[in-house]
Amino acid sequence: MAQNNVNLGKVAVLYGGNSAEREVSLNSGNAVYKALVQSGVDAIKIDTKDDFIGQLSAHDFDLAFIALHGVGGEDGTIQGMLEFYGLPYTGSGVKASAICMDKWRTKLIWMGLALPTPKFIKADSLDMLKAFSNEVGFPIMVKPALEGSSIGISKVKQASELEAAFDSATSTGSPVLAEQFITGKEFTVAVLGGKALPAIQLKPANEFYDYDAKYLQDDTEYLVPCGLSEDKESELQALAVQAYDALDCSGWGRVDFMQDEDGQFWLIEVNTVPGMTDHSLVPMAANAAGINFSQLVLSILEAAEK
């Protein structure tokens, strides 16, 4: 193992887990681990799927890098356990992690603060979903409120598609969030250490930036610079930090937006443990700011000490 020359002690890279995003997490964790070792950090990978407590107890760790996505890793569960264990960890705390994992409650907070987010409803039944579509019109987005990586999400263009979309979202075991679709451009802004990185415009070949576009396909376009004027990008970055701070996020994260045809930005969601794969957006934004992958990983980890 490489000599630890960055004074971060022994680091547990937590990855894998049991969520629907396990495969993405394995890729993220492996990339983070490789970067840490190359930087001289004494790092050990721990797949939280099997005997997590036993593995953690077998080593005298100083810090934990959370590379877990989805339920059980991004929802405050692992964060609470690590706090009980007394082990500092990367990213947002228990409260912010739990809120951001719940897209419905995230949007309730933004709505209460008069931050712009598309009209939405928690659809407890197909009838509620039909009533919402009648109110806002098509298309609408139907998604699990408690999943990430666009798992179970559907863009619904007509009434005949509602039932299949509702079934797809409920099949994850999550409550269903329905959201008015914003026609326009898609942007994302990474936040690192409380500051916004350069915005990225996403131009997926698919209907929207779904799971395949995120992780499997190579035909999504990522525009950095994002194509906005300097003033509009500054506006977008400021809104990202405001939305991030409103949820008490910390360390790092990513805020996703749509921009309508009138130029108005609309908040969609926050990811508190974004992907760290070769298709991932935070490393891309960091690179545009002159921060390479290893520097990004170390910056995220160093913030856990504070």
C-alpha positions as CSV (number, residue, x, y, z in Angstrom):
1,M,0.0,0.0,0.0
2,A,1.2,3.5,-0.8
3,Q,2.7,5.6,1.9
4,N,0.1,8.1,3.3
5,N,1.5,11.4,2.4
6,V,-1.5,13.6,2.7
7,N,-2.1,13.1,6.5
8,L,-5.7,11.9,6.2
9,G,-5.2,8.7,8.2
10,K,-6.9,5.5,7.2
11,V,-9.9,6.0,4.9
12,A,-12.9,3.6,4.4
13,V,-14.3,3.9,0.9
14,L,-17.9,2.8,1.4
15,Y,-19.5,1.5,-1.8
16,G,-21.8,-1.1,-3.4
17,G,-24.6,-1.6,-0.9
18,N,-28.0,-3.0,-1.6
19,S,-29.8,-0.2,-3.5
20,A,-31.0,-0.3,-7.1
21,E,-28.0,1.9,-7.8
22,R,-25.5,-0.7,-6.6
23,E,-23.7,-1.1,-10.0
24,V,-23.1,2.6,-10.3
25,S,-21.9,2.8,-6.7
26,L,-19.4,0.0,-7.4
27,N,-18.0,2.0,-10.3
28,S,-17.9,5.2,-8.2
29,G,-16.2,3.5,-5.3
30,N,-13.6,1.9,-7.4
31,A,-12.7,5.2,-9.1
32,V,-12.5,7.0,-5.7
33,Y,-10.4,4.2,-4.2
34,K,-8.0,4.3,-7.1
35,A,-7.6,8.1,-6.9
36,L,-7.0,7.9,-3.2
37,V,-4.3,5.2,-3.4
38,Q,-2.6,7.1,-6.2
39,S,-2.5,10.2,-4.0
40,G,-0.8,8.2,-1.2
41,V,-3.9,7.7,1.0
42,D,-4.2,4.6,3.1
43,A,-7.6,3.5,1.7
44,I,-9.6,0.3,2.1
45,K,-12.8,-0.5,0.1
46,I,-15.8,-1.7,2.1
47,D,-18.8,-3.1,0.3
48,T,-21.6,-2.3,2.7
49,K,-23.8,-5.2,1.3
50,D,-22.1,-7.8,3.5
51,D,-21.3,-7.5,7.3
52,F,-20.7,-3.8,7.1
53,I,-20.3,-3.3,10.8
54,G,-17.8,-6.2,11.1
55,Q,-15.7,-4.8,8.2
56,L,-15.7,-1.4,9.7
57,S,-14.7,-2.6,13.2
58,A,-11.8,-4.7,11.8
59,H,-9.9,-1.5,11.0
60,D,-9.1,1.7,12.9
61,F,-10.5,4.2,10.4
62,D,-10.1,7.9,10.6
63,L,-12.4,9.0,7.8
64,A,-15.1,7.5,5.6
65,F,-15.6,8.4,1.9
66,I,-19.3,7.6,1.1
67,A,-19.6,6.5,-2.5
68,L,-23.0,4.9,-2.0
69,H,-25.9,5.9,-4.1
70,G,-29.6,5.5,-3.4
71,V,-31.5,4.0,-0.5
72,G,-29.3,3.0,2.4
73,G,-26.4,5.2,1.3
74,E,-27.7,8.5,0.3
75,D,-30.7,8.8,2.5
76,G,-29.2,9.5,6.0
77,T,-29.1,5.9,7.1
78,I,-25.4,5.3,6.7
79,Q,-24.7,8.9,7.8
80,G,-26.5,8.3,11.1
81,M,-24.7,5.1,11.7
82,L,-21.3,6.7,11.1
83,E,-22.2,9.5,13.5
84,F,-23.1,7.0,16.2
85,Y,-19.8,5.2,15.4
86,G,-17.9,8.5,15.7
87,L,-16.4,8.3,12.2
88,P,-16.2,11.6,10.2
89,Y,-17.6,11.1,6.7
90,T,-17.9,12.9,3.4
91,G,-20.9,14.9,2.2
92,S,-24.1,16.1,3.8
93,G,-25.3,15.1,7.2
94,V,-28.2,13.0,8.3
95,K,-31.0,15.6,7.9
96,A,-29.9,17.0,4.6
97,S,-29.3,13.5,3.2
98,A,-32.7,12.3,4.2
99,I,-34.5,15.3,2.8
100,C,-32.7,15.4,-0.5
101,M,-33.4,11.7,-1.0
102,D,-37.1,12.5,-0.8
103,K,-37.8,14.5,-3.9
104,W,-41.3,15.4,-2.7
105,R,-40.1,16.9,0.6
106,T,-37.2,18.6,-1.1
107,K,-39.7,20.4,-3.4
108,L,-42.0,21.3,-0.4
109,I,-39.1,23.1,1.2
110,W,-38.2,25.0,-2.0
111,M,-41.9,25.9,-2.6
112,G,-42.0,27.2,1.0
113,L,-39.0,29.5,0.3
114,A,-40.5,30.6,-3.0
115,L,-37.7,29.0,-5.0
116,P,-38.8,28.0,-8.5
117,T,-39.7,24.4,-9.0
118,P,-42.2,22.8,-11.4
119,K,-45.7,22.1,-10.1
120,F,-45.9,18.7,-8.5
121,I,-47.9,16.2,-6.4
122,K,-47.3,13.1,-4.4
123,A,-49.6,10.7,-6.3
124,D,-50.9,8.1,-3.9
125,S,-53.2,6.6,-6.6
126,L,-53.6,6.4,-10.3
127,D,-56.7,8.6,-9.9
128,M,-54.6,11.3,-8.3
129,L,-52.1,11.1,-11.1
130,K,-54.9,11.4,-13.7
131,A,-56.3,14.5,-11.9
132,F,-52.9,16.1,-11.8
133,S,-52.4,15.5,-15.5
134,N,-55.8,17.1,-16.2
135,E,-54.7,20.1,-14.2
136,V,-51.2,20.8,-15.7
137,G,-51.6,19.0,-19.1
138,F,-49.1,16.8,-20.8
139,P,-46.3,15.9,-20.8
140,I,-45.6,15.2,-17.1
141,M,-42.7,13.4,-15.4
142,V,-43.7,10.4,-13.1
143,K,-40.9,9.2,-10.9
144,P,-40.3,7.4,-7.5
145,A,-39.9,10.0,-4.8
146,L,-37.2,8.0,-3.1
147,E,-34.9,6.8,-5.9
148,G,-32.0,8.3,-7.9
149,S,-30.3,7.7,-11.2
150,S,-33.6,8.2,-13.0
151,I,-34.7,4.7,-11.9
152,G,-38.4,4.1,-12.5
153,I,-38.9,7.5,-14.2
154,S,-41.2,8.1,-17.2
155,K,-42.0,11.0,-19.4
156,V,-45.8,10.7,-20.0
157,K,-47.1,12.3,-23.1
158,Q,-50.7,11.1,-23.1
159,A,-53.3,9.7,-20.8
160,S,-53.0,6.1,-22.1
161,E,-49.4,6.0,-20.7
162,L,-50.3,7.0,-17.1
163,E,-51.0,3.6,-15.7
164,A,-47.7,2.1,-17.0
165,A,-45.7,5.0,-15.6
166,F,-47.5,4.8,-12.3
167,D,-46.7,1.0,-12.1
168,S,-43.1,1.6,-13.0
169,A,-42.6,4.2,-10.3
170,T,-44.5,2.1,-7.6
171,S,-42.5,-1.0,-8.5
172,T,-39.5,0.4,-6.6
173,G,-41.5,0.5,-3.4
174,S,-41.3,4.3,-3.3
175,P,-44.1,6.9,-3.1
176,V,-44.8,8.4,-6.6
177,L,-43.9,12.0,-7.5
178,A,-45.6,13.6,-10.5
179,E,-44.1,16.8,-11.9
180,Q,-45.0,19.2,-14.6
181,F,-42.6,18.8,-17.5
182,I,-40.6,21.9,-18.4
183,T,-39.8,22.1,-22.1
184,G,-36.4,23.5,-22.7
185,K,-32.8,23.0,-21.8
186,E,-31.3,20.8,-19.1
187,F,-28.5,22.0,-16.8
188,T,-26.7,20.7,-13.7
189,V,-24.5,22.6,-11.3
190,A,-22.0,20.9,-8.9
191,V,-21.4,22.5,-5.6
192,L,-18.0,21.9,-3.9
193,G,-17.2,23.5,-0.5
194,G,-20.2,25.8,-0.7
195,K,-19.2,27.2,-4.1
196,A,-20.7,26.4,-7.5
197,L,-18.5,24.9,-10.2
198,P,-19.1,25.7,-13.9
199,A,-22.6,24.7,-15.1
200,I,-23.0,21.8,-17.6
201,Q,-25.8,21.7,-20.2
202,L,-27.0,18.2,-21.0
203,K,-28.2,17.2,-24.4
204,P,-29.3,13.6,-24.3
205,A,-30.2,11.7,-27.5
206,N,-33.0,10.1,-25.5
207,E,-36.3,11.8,-24.5
208,F,-34.6,13.0,-21.3
209,Y,-31.5,12.3,-19.2
210,D,-32.5,8.8,-18.1
211,Y,-30.5,5.9,-16.6
212,D,-29.2,4.8,-20.0
213,A,-28.1,8.3,-21.0
214,K,-26.4,8.7,-17.7
215,Y,-24.4,5.5,-17.5
216,L,-24.7,3.3,-20.6
217,Q,-24.8,5.4,-23.7
218,D,-22.1,7.6,-25.3
219,D,-24.4,9.9,-27.4
220,T,-25.3,12.4,-24.7
221,E,-23.7,15.8,-25.3
222,Y,-22.2,17.6,-22.3
223,L,-21.6,21.3,-23.0
224,V,-18.9,23.0,-20.9
225,P,-19.0,26.0,-21.2
226,C,-22.7,25.5,-20.9
227,G,-23.8,28.0,-23.6
228,L,-25.3,30.5,-21.2
229,S,-24.3,34.1,-21.1
230,E,-22.0,35.0,-18.2
231,D,-24.8,36.7,-16.4
232,K,-27.3,33.8,-16.9
233,E,-24.7,31.3,-15.7
234,S,-24.0,33.3,-12.6
235,E,-27.8,33.5,-12.0
236,L,-27.9,29.7,-12.3
237,Q,-25.0,29.1,-10.0
238,A,-26.4,31.4,-7.4
239,L,-29.7,29.6,-7.5
240,A,-27.9,26.3,-7.1
241,V,-26.1,27.4,-4.0
242,Q,-29.3,28.9,-2.6
243,A,-31.2,25.7,-3.2
244,Y,-28.4,23.6,-1.8
245,D,-28.1,25.7,1.4
246,A,-31.8,25.7,1.9
247,L,-31.7,21.9,2.4
248,D,-28.6,22.3,4.8
249,C,-26.4,20.4,2.4
250,S,-22.6,20.3,3.0
251,G,-19.3,19.1,1.5
252,W,-20.4,18.5,-2.1
253,G,-23.4,17.8,-4.2
254,R,-25.1,18.5,-7.5
255,V,-28.3,20.5,-8.3
256,D,-30.3,19.7,-11.4
257,F,-32.3,22.2,-13.4
258,M,-34.5,22.8,-16.4
259,Q,-34.6,26.1,-18.2
260,D,-37.9,26.9,-20.0
261,E,-38.2,28.6,-23.3
262,D,-38.5,32.0,-21.6
263,G,-35.1,31.6,-19.9
264,Q,-36.5,30.8,-16.4
265,F,-34.6,28.2,-14.4
266,W,-36.6,25.5,-12.5
267,L,-35.2,23.4,-9.7
268,I,-35.6,19.6,-10.2
269,E,-33.6,17.9,-7.4
270,V,-30.3,17.7,-5.5
271,N,-27.9,14.7,-5.4
272,T,-25.9,14.6,-2.1
273,V,-23.7,11.7,-3.3
274,P,-23.4,12.2,-7.1
275,G,-21.8,9.6,-9.3
276,M,-18.0,9.5,-9.6
277,T,-17.8,7.4,-12.8
278,D,-16.3,8.1,-16.2
279,H,-19.8,9.3,-17.2
280,S,-20.3,11.5,-14.1
281,L,-21.0,15.2,-14.1
282,V,-19.2,16.5,-10.9
283,P,-15.8,15.3,-12.1
284,M,-16.6,16.9,-15.5
285,A,-17.5,20.3,-13.8
286,A,-14.4,20.1,-11.6
287,N,-12.2,19.5,-14.6
288,A,-13.6,22.6,-16.2
289,A,-12.6,24.5,-13.1
290,G,-9.1,23.2,-13.3
291,I,-9.6,20.5,-10.6
292,N,-8.5,17.0,-11.7
293,F,-10.2,13.8,-10.4
294,S,-7.7,13.1,-7.7
295,Q,-7.8,16.7,-6.5
296,L,-11.6,16.5,-6.4
297,V,-11.6,13.3,-4.4
298,L,-9.1,14.8,-1.9
299,S,-11.1,18.0,-1.6
300,I,-14.3,16.1,-0.8
301,L,-12.4,14.0,1.8
302,E,-10.6,16.8,3.4
303,A,-13.9,18.6,4.0
304,A,-15.0,15.6,6.1
305,E,-12.4,16.4,8.7
306,K,-14.0,19.8,9.5
